[in-house]
Amino acid sequence: MSKTFFTAAAVGLTAAAAAQAGGIDRSGQSITALFEKGRYGEFSLGSIAPDTSGTSTVFGGGPAPSGDLTPSYLQFGAAYKADINDQLSYALIYDQPFGADVEYPTGTGYFAQGARAEFNSQALTGLLRYKMPSNVSIYGGLRVQSVEATAAVPFVGGYSVDGDRDTSVGYVVGASFEKPEIALRVSLTYNSKIEHDVATTEMFGATTLPGSTTTIETPQSVNLEFQTGIAADTLLFGGVRWVEWSEFDITPANYPPGALVSYEDDVFTYSLGVGRRLNDTWSVAASLGYEKSNGGFASNLGPTDGNKSLGVAATYTSGNMKITSGIRYVNIGDAQTTLDGTNAASNFGDNDAIAVGVKVGFNF
């Protein structure tokens, strides 16, 4: 049984996997490249096209349509892995772990028309892996991460805020168990929270306030990932990701409501899929994803709650190169927003996203 084709098709789904994930999760912080054989390099590109819209209620001055407030965006990733000796190997992984892009159209009559928000992040993770006896490995390393954020909320006194880019450091630790003869691997990875002190400029209309510092702490998370052969040329794979979104907020010093963005609940993301080797050149995979809807009010700058998804991928292998392309459909959970913390100001429903991705990997 060869697991190379299975793994390529399975992880190829990740380029399109995190569309509309909980909070502002985007990459899922995968460290799969660390387990590739020999010297290996890869890069990936995903294109995500969400469609998110709702209608204001009487408490939001409605009824008025919000229009589609989530522009399409691109997601990049890259990794390099190499062996030092029979026991030690390392990997460098670049991703864009967290992000948000919201822009309410103008001219709709919706209370939040013209509001916008953007949050960008980049991370470079260096990992060292040590293979112990009995197929057990331990690994860990540092993650250097940068973030920047801007927002405009005209329905709150013409408020806007601009946060400079800040870079800070966190860490990653984990352990894995492998049984290559049946393509079995189970890994458990902890990603630390990372605290950023962002230099912030706030404005109300044309009035600029004295500069301040906004602390943004990207959340800690745990990834449990597995794969195993279940029949000849067939692989079962999946995972669970927990992210402590209940501890995340962006609270500029002078924003009247307090938190610009915050979440009440942690988020568990579940995935399960199957891969199949067709021949020496082609393999395919399909997977399901699920996030529970937690209820309560969602942020006006992120009016979603949970999701369900279906993804398919195919991998073409030629020599030392493998090219995987995938597509995922995401059914975005319905949500309500509020202006006073008590009454629903809008209802969002029947929303979805389409994500497509490609991953190119080389063994050399």
Secondary structure, 3 states (H helix, E strand, C coil): CCCHHHHHHHHHHHHHCCCCCCCCECCCCCCHHHHCCCCEEEEEEEEEEEECCEEECHHHCCCCECCCCCCCEEEEEEEEEEECCCCEEEEEEEECCECEEEECCCCCCCCCCCCEEEEEEEEEEEEEEEECCCCEEEEEEEEEEEEEEEEEECCCCCEEEEEEEEEEEEEEEEEEEEEHHHCEEEEEEEECCEEEEEEEEEEECCEECCCEEEEEEECCEEEEEEEEEEECCEEEEEEEEEECHHHCEECCCCCCCCCCEECCCCEEEEEEEEEEECCCCEEEEEEEEEECCCCCEEECCECCCCEEEEEEEEEEEECCEEEEEEEEEEEECCEEEECCCCCEEEEECCEEEEEEEEEEEEEC
